[in-house]
Amino acid sequence: MSGTALEQSGRYSYHWERRAIDGSIYRHDNAPHQKWKSISTYPAHFHSGSETNVVESWISQLPEIALRQFLTFVRTQLRAEE
């Protein structure tokens, strides 16, 4: 097993990119970026609309629940556009 695989263990990212449509991105991830250390859920955080608009992550730590929560968020955003 390579060192890279070990370094990635436990990492996650749920990403929805709309840059070609309206320039936005939405992403929950737990990459430990030092600039987001003040976020109360650090290292978990949420990029809300852009790479620089970062807030607390509200999704579960359990992947099967987190994926459902993120897809529900996407569906809600798309319905709001209708």
N, C-alpha and C positions, 0 to 999 in steps of 0.2 A: 504494500500500500504506500502511495506517495505521501509526502508531507502536505501537499495541497489538499488531499482528501481529508486528512486529519484536521487541518485548519478550518475546513468548511463545515465540519460536523456541528449540527445544531443551528446552523445559519438558515435564515429564510428570507424570502422577498416575494410579496404579492404586488404585482405591478400592472397598471393599466395606463397605457400611453395613448394620448390623443393629440400629439404634437402636430400631425398633419391636418387635423380638423380644427382645433382651436388653441393649440400650443400648450395644452395642459398635460400633466402627469399626476398619477395618484399611486403611492407606493407605501406599503407597510414593510419595514425590514428591521433587522436587528444587527446591522453592521455597526460596530462600535466607533463611529466617527467622533473624534474628540469635540468637534464644534457643536454637537448636539448633546453634550454631557449634561447640560442644564435641564433637559427634558426629563420630567419626573418618571417616565417609563424607560429611561435609558438602560440598555442600548436600544431597546425597541422604540421606534418612532414612525411617524406618518408624514409623508410628503403630500401635502394637500394642495394640489393644483400646480405646484412647481417644485423644482429641486431645492429652492431656498425657503419656501413656506413650510416649516416643519413644526409639528405639534405632537402631543402624546399619542401613542398607539392605543387603540381601543379594541383590538382583536385578541382573541384567545391565544394562549401559548400552545394549544392543542391543534395540530394541523388540520384535522378533519372538521373542526369547528371554525377555525380561522378562515379556511377557504370558503366555507358557506357564508360567513359574515362578510367577507370581501366581495363575493359575487352578489350578495344582497345589496351592498353599497352601490356596486356598478349598476345593477338593475334599477335601483331607486334614482340614481343620477340620470339614466337614460329615459326613464318615465317622466322625469321632471322636464325634459326637453320636448316632449310630445305636445 
